[in-house]
Structures are given as C-alpha cells and as structure tokens.
Amino acid sequence: MPTFYCYQRCSTCKKAERWLVEHGVAFDKVDLVATPPAEVDLLRWLTANQARGLRYFFNTSGQHYRQLGLKDQLDTMTLQQAAQLLASDGKLIKRPLMVEGEHVTAGFKPAVYEQEWLS
C-alpha cells in the first residue's frame, strides 16, 4: 500500500487526498512535517529517480528552501547530502509525496496521479 506524506495545512495536500479517496486509492497517511521520511528511504528514492533530478523532491516554493539558499546549492549537492537535508526538515520536501517501494510522485497533478496511481 502506498504511503501518502502530507502537511495538514497544505491545500495541495488536501486536494490530493480528496482525489485519492474519490478514486478509491488506499494509502497510509503520514504527516510529512511531524514524521519526515528516514534518510535511508530518501536516499533510495533519490537514487531510483535520479532522472528527475534533485529539484523534483524539494519544495522550491517554501520558506525554508529560500532561507537556506538551496537554489544555488542543488546542482553541486550529492544524493547523500540531499537525503540528509530532506530527512532533517519535512518542509523542504515537495508535497504531497506519494511513495510505494521506489515508485514516487512529488506534488499533485490529477493527470499524473491518474497515470501513476490508478494503473
């Protein structure tokens, strides 16, 4: 069963959760900020999805991302460094994050969810 990492105050997370429920997709819900994914899991997901690039996993619109000046650091960051940073602060992770094994989607677009989670 996929794990749905979300943040309660995030309107995009609420839309995604509503979509999943309406389409009968079962999932385990985890608060992304209170319980961010473990570094080892993030490293596995980053490694399996390298073609998407590190930016795919980062909440580039978030305050924490901007405060840390990560825009200029991502290009030189290793997968290990990225996993460590993401695991340290759930607000740095693009949300919602839907994961099953190494199958990962970050953010919410209905067409992507339909393709990735209904097949």
N, CA, C and O of each residue as an XYZ file, in Angstrom:
476
protein
N       0.853     -1.178      0.000
C       0.000      0.000      0.000
C       0.901      1.245      0.000
O       1.874      1.312      0.751
N       0.571      2.218     -0.841
C       1.392      3.432     -0.889
C       1.285      4.258      0.394
O       0.298      4.192      1.126
N       2.327      5.026      0.632
C       2.347      5.958      1.753
C       2.182      7.368      1.198
O       2.868      7.762      0.255
N       1.271      8.112      1.791
C       0.948      9.473      1.379
C       1.477     10.421      2.448
O       0.891     10.553      3.523
N       2.598     11.082      2.139
C       3.191     12.055      3.056
C       2.592     13.420      2.747
O       2.656     13.893      1.612
N       2.009     14.050      3.764
C       1.355     15.333      3.535
C       1.531     16.251      4.742
O       2.004     15.839      5.802
N       1.140     17.493      4.547
C       1.177     18.502      5.602
C      -0.247     19.013      5.767
O      -0.870     19.443      4.796
N      -0.763     18.967      6.987
C      -2.162     19.290      7.250
C      -2.607     20.647      6.731
O      -3.746     20.793      6.287
N      -1.734     21.635      6.779
C      -2.116     22.993      6.388
C      -1.950     23.258      4.897
O      -2.210     24.370      4.435
N      -1.527     22.269      4.150
C      -1.251     22.438      2.725
C      -2.510     22.164      1.894
O      -3.061     21.064      1.934
N      -2.952     23.164      1.150
C      -4.166     23.000      0.341
C      -3.956     21.989     -0.785
O      -4.892     21.279     -1.153
N      -2.761     21.912     -1.331
C      -2.477     20.939     -2.386
C      -2.564     19.520     -1.829
O      -3.062     18.616     -2.500
N      -2.086     19.327     -0.616
C      -2.182     18.011      0.023
C      -3.645     17.625      0.229
O      -4.026     16.472      0.027
N      -4.450     18.589      0.629
C      -5.875     18.326      0.837
C      -6.546     17.929     -0.470
O      -7.370     17.014     -0.495
N      -6.198     18.613     -1.557
C      -6.763     18.275     -2.870
C      -6.347     16.873     -3.287
O      -7.163     16.098     -3.783
N      -5.081     16.554     -3.085
C      -4.572     15.234     -3.465
C      -5.248     14.139     -2.643
O      -5.636     13.103     -3.183
N      -5.387     14.367     -1.353
C      -6.030     13.367     -0.501
C      -7.486     13.156     -0.918
O      -7.965     12.024     -0.975
N      -8.176     14.245     -1.204
C      -9.563     14.153     -1.666
C      -9.636     13.340     -2.958
O     -10.517     12.496     -3.121
N      -8.695     13.604     -3.883
C      -8.651     12.884     -5.154
C      -8.445     11.386     -4.912
O      -9.136     10.561     -5.508
N      -7.507     11.039     -4.049
C      -7.225      9.628     -3.756
C      -8.453      8.928     -3.184
O      -8.779      7.812     -3.589
N      -9.129      9.577     -2.250
C     -10.321      8.998     -1.639
C     -11.422      8.828     -2.684
O     -12.056      7.775     -2.754
N     -11.650      9.863     -3.496
C     -12.691      9.803     -4.526
C     -12.428      8.709     -5.554
O     -13.368      8.157     -6.127
N     -11.160      8.392     -5.789
C     -10.807      7.372     -6.776
C     -10.537      6.004     -6.147
O     -10.087      5.081     -6.825
N     -10.809      5.882     -4.872
C     -10.697      4.594     -4.199
C      -9.278      4.066     -4.044
O      -9.068      2.855     -3.969
N      -8.311      4.962     -3.998
C      -6.915      4.550     -3.827
C      -6.621      4.454     -2.328
O      -6.705      5.445     -1.603
N      -6.279      3.254     -1.882
C      -5.940      3.053     -0.468
C      -4.526      3.564     -0.213
O      -3.651      3.429     -1.068
N      -4.305      4.146      0.956
C      -2.982      4.674      1.287
C      -2.837      4.813      2.793
O      -3.823      4.912      3.523
N      -1.599      4.818      3.237
C      -1.267      5.133      4.622
C      -0.864      6.598      4.652
O      -0.019      7.029      3.869
N      -1.463      7.360      5.548
C      -1.203      8.796      5.630
C      -0.185      9.089      6.729
O      -0.308      8.599      7.851
N       0.825      9.897      6.390
C       1.867     10.273      7.343
C       2.063     11.786      7.272
O       2.136     12.357      6.185
N       2.148     12.431      8.436
C       2.409     13.867      8.489
C       3.875     14.103      8.134
O       4.778     13.683      8.858
N       4.092     14.769      7.029
C       5.430     14.995      6.481
C       6.313     15.836      7.395
O       7.528     15.642      7.429
N       5.722     16.757      8.129
C       6.499     17.642      8.994
C       6.804     16.961     10.328
O       7.933     17.023     10.814
N       5.807     16.318     10.916
C       5.994     15.651     12.207
C       6.859     14.397     12.076
O       7.647     14.080     12.967
N       6.700     13.685     10.949
C       7.424     12.434     10.736
C       7.980     12.391      9.317
O       7.448     11.669      8.474
N       9.033     13.142      9.039
C       9.596     13.101      7.686
C      10.177     11.721      7.388
O      10.543     10.991      8.310
N      10.262     11.360      6.120
C      10.846     10.064      5.765
C      12.283      9.956      6.278
O      12.977     10.960      6.435
N      12.706      8.737      6.531
C      14.067      8.486      7.003
C      15.074      8.767      5.891
O      14.766      8.638      4.706
N      16.265      9.147      6.291
C      17.330      9.449      5.333
C      17.591      8.270      4.399
O      17.786      8.463      3.198
N      17.596      7.061      4.936
C      17.864      5.872      4.121
C      16.786      5.692      3.045
O      17.096      5.307      1.918
N      15.528      5.968      3.388
C      14.440      5.868      2.408
C      14.567      6.954      1.348
O      14.423      6.689      0.154
N      14.837      8.167      1.790
C      15.003      9.273      0.840
C      16.154      9.000     -0.122
O      16.042      9.273     -1.317
N      17.244      8.472      0.385
C      18.382      8.153     -0.476
C      17.991      7.103     -1.513
O      18.375      7.203     -2.678
N      17.237      6.108     -1.092
C      16.771      5.065     -2.025
C      15.877      5.676     -3.108
O      16.022      5.348     -4.286
N      14.963      6.555     -2.719
C      14.051      7.179     -3.684
C      14.791      8.128     -4.617
O      14.530      8.159     -5.820
N      15.713      8.896     -4.058
C      16.513      9.812     -4.886
C      17.341      9.032     -5.903
O      17.441      9.429     -7.064
N      17.926      7.938     -5.469
C      18.756      7.110     -6.346
C      17.921      6.488     -7.459
O      18.329      6.492     -8.621
N      16.757      5.955     -7.109
C      15.892      5.299     -8.092
C      15.273      6.290     -9.075
O      14.847      5.902    -10.163
N      15.223      7.556     -8.699
C      14.566      8.572     -9.529
C      15.529      9.675     -9.948
O      15.130     10.831    -10.087
N      16.798      9.320    -10.150
C      17.823     10.311    -10.498
C      17.497     11.082    -11.768
O      17.865     12.249    -11.897
N      16.812     10.440    -12.701
C      16.486     11.102    -13.966
C      15.619     12.341    -13.742
O      15.632     13.261    -14.560
N      14.879     12.370    -12.659
C      14.017     13.522    -12.358
C      14.806     14.698    -11.784
O      14.338     15.836    -11.822
N      15.970     14.435    -11.266
C      16.788     15.488    -10.665
C      16.383     15.764     -9.228
O      15.278     15.424     -8.805
N      17.279     16.378     -8.490
C      17.025     16.665     -7.075
C      15.884     17.652     -6.870
O      15.122     17.532     -5.910
N      15.763     18.628     -7.770
C      14.726     19.659     -7.605
C      13.326     19.053     -7.513
O      12.438     19.618     -6.875
N      13.140     17.906     -8.152
C      11.835     17.245     -8.136
C      11.377     16.981     -6.699
O      10.178     17.017     -6.419
N      12.299     16.721     -5.806
C      11.967     16.346     -4.434
C      11.924     17.524     -3.464
O      11.448     17.378     -2.338
N      12.406     18.670     -3.879
C      12.478     19.827     -2.982
C      11.291     20.767     -3.170
O      10.844     21.002     -4.293
N      10.792     21.296     -2.068
C       9.731     22.297     -2.073
C      10.378     23.647     -2.401
O      10.670     24.442     -1.508
N      10.593     23.885     -3.681
C      11.324     25.077     -4.124
C      10.557     26.371     -3.863
O      11.130     27.456     -3.965
N       9.283     26.274     -3.532
C       8.481     27.461     -3.219
C       8.469     27.771     -1.727
O       7.947     28.804     -1.309
N       9.033     26.893     -0.939
C       8.943     27.022      0.511
C       9.920     28.013      1.123
O      10.979     28.299      0.566
N       9.535     28.527      2.280
C      10.365     29.480      3.023
C      11.699     28.872      3.433
O      12.742     29.512      3.297
N      11.672     27.647      3.931
C      12.905     27.017      4.408
C      13.903     26.856      3.260
O      15.103     27.060      3.442
N      13.405     26.493      2.089
C      14.250     26.333      0.902
C      14.944     27.655      0.573
O      16.147     27.691      0.315
N      14.168     28.735      0.586
C      14.721     30.059      0.270
C      15.673     30.541      1.363
O      16.732     31.092      1.064
N      15.302     30.336      2.620
C      16.143     30.778      3.736
C      17.516     30.108      3.717
O      18.518     30.724      4.080
N      17.554     28.857      3.297
C      18.820     28.121      3.256
C      19.612     28.365      1.971
O      20.737     27.885      1.827
N      19.016     29.118      1.033
C      19.699     29.415     -0.225
C      20.000     28.169     -1.044
O      21.061     28.065     -1.659
N      19.067     27.229     -1.051
C      19.318     25.944     -1.704
C      19.301     26.005     -3.225
O      19.831     25.111     -3.885
N      18.706     27.037     -3.782
C      18.632     27.160     -5.242
C      20.006     26.999     -5.886
O      20.146     26.317     -6.901
N      21.007     27.624     -5.298
C      22.350     27.592     -5.867
C      23.163     26.382     -5.413
O      24.245     26.131     -5.942
N      22.657     25.641     -4.449
C      23.408     24.507     -3.910
C      23.018     23.160     -4.513
O      23.810     22.218     -4.484
N      21.812     23.061     -5.056
C      21.325     21.763     -5.529
C      22.184     21.163     -6.640
O      22.358     19.946     -6.702
N      22.715     22.003     -7.509
C      23.492     21.487     -8.639
C      24.770     20.773     -8.204
O      25.269     19.909     -8.925
N      25.295     21.120     -7.051
C      26.543     20.503     -6.585
C      26.323     19.539     -5.422
O      27.280     18.958     -4.910
N      25.095     19.368     -5.009
C      24.772     18.513     -3.870
C      24.772     17.040     -4.279
O      24.287     16.691     -5.355
N      25.313     16.184     -3.425
C      25.276     14.744     -3.683
C      23.913     14.199     -3.260
O      23.167     14.864     -2.541
N      23.600     12.995     -3.708
C      22.351     12.358     -3.301
C      22.317     12.177     -1.785
O      21.280     12.378     -1.154
N      23.445     11.801     -1.209
C      23.540     11.602      0.239
C      23.267     12.908      0.990
O      22.537     12.916      1.982
N      23.848     14.002      0.519
C      23.628     15.303      1.159
C      22.161     15.714      1.049
O      21.576     16.223      2.005
N      21.575     15.488     -0.122
C      20.167     15.839     -0.328
C      19.269     15.018      0.590
O      18.353     15.557      1.210
N      19.530     13.719      0.678
C      18.721     12.848      1.535
C      18.824     13.281      2.994
O      17.823     13.309      3.711
N      20.018     13.615      3.426
C      20.240     14.047      4.806
C      19.482     15.349      5.093
O      18.851     15.487      6.140
N      19.549     16.285      4.171
C      18.879     17.571      4.334
C      17.360     17.406      4.340
O      16.679     17.974      5.194
N      16.830     16.641      3.402
C      15.386     16.420      3.326
C      14.866     15.712      4.578
O      13.795     16.048      5.085
N      15.620     14.741      5.070
C      15.202     13.999      6.266
C      15.212     14.883      7.514
O      14.499     14.609      8.479
N      16.016     15.935      7.491
C      16.136     16.810      8.660
C      15.001     17.821      8.774
O      14.787     18.389      9.845
N      14.268     18.054      7.676
C      13.219     19.082      7.677
C      12.150     18.732      6.642
O      12.340     18.935      5.443
N      11.027     18.205      7.123
C       9.944     17.797      6.230
C       9.403     18.916      5.358
O       8.845     18.652      4.292
N       9.558     20.171      5.795
C       9.053     21.289      4.993
C       9.906     21.544      3.753
O       9.504     22.303      2.872
N      11.065     20.924      3.680
C      11.895     21.050      2.476
C      11.429     20.110      1.366
O      11.801     20.287      0.206
N      10.620     19.118      1.717
C      10.176     18.108      0.759
C       8.944     18.601      0.009
O       7.991     19.100      0.609
N       8.981     18.454     -1.302
C       7.820     18.817     -2.124
C       6.658     17.930     -1.707
O       6.809     16.719     -1.543
N       5.515     18.543     -1.542
C       4.365     17.804     -1.056
C       3.150     17.971     -1.945
O       3.020     18.954     -2.675
N       2.270     16.998     -1.870
C       2.390     15.747     -1.140
C       3.395     14.806     -1.813
O       3.710     14.944     -2.995
N       3.875     13.868     -1.041
C       4.804     12.862     -1.538
C       4.102     11.522     -1.418
O       3.724     11.106     -0.323
N       3.929     10.847     -2.546
C       3.256      9.546     -2.578
C       4.299      8.516     -2.970
O       4.971      8.658     -3.992
N       4.433      7.473     -2.150
C       5.512      6.507     -2.338
C       5.016      5.079     -2.152
O       4.258      4.779     -1.230
N       5.461      4.215     -3.046
C       5.271      2.772     -2.871
C       6.512      2.095     -3.437
O       6.727      2.088     -4.649
N       7.319      1.531     -2.560
C       8.600      0.971     -2.996
C       9.491      2.100     -3.483
O       9.794      3.032     -2.737
N       9.908      2.010     -4.743
C      10.713      3.084     -5.339
C       9.884      3.955     -6.281
O      10.406      4.863     -6.928
N       8.592      3.668     -6.346
C       7.655      4.442     -7.162
C       7.258      5.690     -6.367
O       6.661      5.585     -5.296
N       7.593      6.865     -6.897
C       7.421      8.118     -6.158
C       6.797      9.189     -7.044
O       7.166      9.336     -8.209
N       5.847      9.937     -6.483
C       5.393     11.174     -7.117
C       5.439     12.274     -6.060
O       5.026     12.077     -4.917
N       5.946     13.430     -6.463
C       6.021     14.589     -5.572
C       5.167     15.695     -6.168
O       5.222     15.953     -7.371
N       4.379     16.347     -5.325
C       3.441     17.344     -5.817
C       2.153     16.661     -6.232
O       2.028     15.440     -6.132
N       1.198     17.450     -6.696
C      -0.076     16.864     -7.116
C      -0.558     17.480     -8.414
O      -0.761     18.689     -8.519
N      -0.731     16.622     -9.389
C      -1.398     16.950    -10.641
C      -2.332     15.779    -10.916
O      -1.876     14.639    -11.002
N      -3.633     16.040    -11.055
C      -4.583     14.945    -11.241
C      -4.201     13.987    -12.376
O      -4.332     12.772    -12.225
N      -3.739     14.512    -13.491
C      -3.378     13.646    -14.623
C      -2.223     12.711    -14.268
O      -2.209     11.551    -14.678
N      -1.267     13.215    -13.513
C      -0.124     12.387    -13.096
C      -0.588     11.325    -12.106
O      -0.194     10.164    -12.213
N      -1.414     11.711    -11.152
C      -1.926     10.732    -10.190
C      -2.732      9.656    -10.910
O      -2.632      8.475    -10.578
N      -3.524     10.060    -11.886
C      -4.322      9.082    -12.634
C      -3.412      8.076    -13.329
O      -3.656      6.870    -13.283
N      -2.376      8.572    -13.961
C      -1.440      7.703    -14.683
C      -0.627      6.831    -13.725
O      -0.428      5.644    -13.985
N      -0.164      7.406    -12.631
C       0.759      6.706    -11.732
C       0.081      5.827    -10.677
O       0.630      4.797    -10.288
N      -1.102      6.225    -10.215
C      -1.690      5.529     -9.071
C      -2.994      4.798     -9.365
O      -3.535      4.128     -8.486
N      -3.505      4.915    -10.586
C      -4.722      4.169    -10.923
C      -4.446      2.963    -11.812
O      -5.347      2.166    -12.070
N      -3.217      2.822    -12.280
C      -2.930      1.705    -13.196
C      -2.525      0.461    -12.454
O      -2.250     -0.566    -13.075
